[in-house]
Amino acid sequence: NSAATADDDFGDFGDFASDAPVAGDEGGAGLVSRLVAAGRFEEALQCRTHFASAARLAATRAAYEAAKASDDLEEALRLKKTVMPAIEREVQPAEVVESWR
């Protein structure tokens, strides 16, 4: 019933799957959708987080390089020592990603 669906934690997985970033592979969104369709909700959440974090990490690395190039060493140090390690912890190893396929 639609009331139960609206109240459960997984009611928005359709939208959830469609906005997952694609990080240079066959597509995080497609993989998340397949995991959801298979009822593997926890893995779908981990997968979405992985691909979103991989995209954020790439953007943060670019910001780090830009900060270094503009001699904003304080910002470069903050990105390298604080921001990037936190994001890297959310990126899963290749074998975990492969287990989702």
C-alpha positions as CSV (number, residue, x, y, z in Angstrom):
1,N,0.0,0.0,0.0
2,S,1.2,3.5,-0.8
3,A,1.0,4.8,2.8
4,A,3.3,2.0,4.0
5,T,5.7,2.7,1.2
6,A,5.8,6.5,2.0
7,D,6.7,5.7,5.6
8,D,9.4,3.1,5.1
9,D,13.1,3.9,4.8
10,F,13.3,2.6,1.3
11,G,10.4,4.4,-0.3
12,D,12.6,6.8,-2.2
13,F,15.0,4.3,-3.7
14,G,13.8,5.0,-7.2
15,D,14.9,8.7,-7.0
16,F,17.9,7.6,-4.9
17,A,19.1,5.4,-7.7
18,S,18.7,7.9,-10.5
19,D,20.9,10.6,-9.1
20,A,24.0,8.4,-8.3
21,P,27.0,9.8,-10.0
22,V,28.8,7.8,-12.7
23,A,32.5,7.6,-11.9
24,G,34.0,6.4,-15.1
25,D,32.6,2.9,-15.1
26,E,29.4,1.4,-16.5
27,G,27.5,3.6,-14.2
28,G,26.8,3.8,-10.5
29,A,23.2,4.6,-11.1
30,G,22.6,1.4,-13.0
31,L,24.4,-0.6,-10.4
32,V,22.4,1.0,-7.6
33,S,19.2,0.3,-9.5
34,R,20.1,-3.4,-9.9
35,L,20.9,-3.7,-6.2
36,V,17.6,-2.2,-5.2
37,A,15.7,-4.4,-7.7
38,A,17.4,-7.4,-6.1
39,G,16.4,-6.2,-2.6
40,R,20.0,-5.5,-1.6
41,F,19.1,-2.2,0.0
42,E,22.1,-1.8,2.3
43,E,24.5,-2.6,-0.5
44,A,22.7,-0.1,-2.7
45,L,23.2,2.6,-0.1
46,Q,26.9,1.7,0.2
47,C,27.2,1.7,-3.6
48,R,25.6,5.1,-4.0
49,T,27.8,6.5,-1.2
50,H,30.9,5.0,-2.9
51,F,30.1,6.6,-6.3
52,A,29.1,9.9,-4.8
53,S,32.3,10.0,-2.7
54,A,34.5,9.0,-5.7
55,A,33.0,12.0,-7.6
56,R,33.6,14.3,-4.5
57,L,37.1,13.0,-4.2
58,A,37.9,13.9,-7.8
59,A,36.5,17.4,-7.3
60,T,38.4,17.8,-4.0
61,R,41.7,16.7,-5.7
62,A,41.1,19.3,-8.4
63,A,40.5,22.0,-5.7
64,Y,43.7,20.9,-3.9
65,E,45.7,21.2,-7.1
66,A,44.1,24.7,-7.7
67,A,44.9,25.8,-4.2
68,K,48.6,24.7,-4.6
69,A,48.8,26.4,-8.0
70,S,47.5,29.7,-6.5
71,D,49.8,29.4,-3.5
72,D,46.9,29.0,-1.1
73,L,48.9,26.6,1.0
74,E,46.6,26.8,4.0
75,E,43.6,25.6,1.9
76,A,45.8,23.0,0.2
77,L,46.9,21.6,3.5
78,R,43.3,21.6,4.9
79,L,42.1,19.7,1.8
80,K,44.9,17.2,1.9
81,K,45.0,16.5,5.7
82,T,41.3,16.8,6.6
83,V,38.9,16.7,3.7
84,M,40.4,14.2,1.4
85,P,41.0,11.5,4.1
86,A,37.4,11.7,5.2
87,I,36.1,11.3,1.7
88,E,38.6,8.5,0.9
89,R,37.2,6.4,3.8
90,E,33.8,6.4,2.0
91,V,35.3,5.0,-1.3
92,Q,35.2,1.2,-1.4
93,P,38.0,-1.0,-2.6
94,A,37.6,-2.5,-6.1
95,E,36.8,-5.9,-4.8
96,V,33.8,-4.6,-2.8
97,V,32.5,-2.8,-5.9
98,E,32.9,-5.9,-7.9
99,S,30.9,-7.9,-5.3
100,W,28.0,-5.6,-6.1
101,R,28.0,-6.5,-9.7
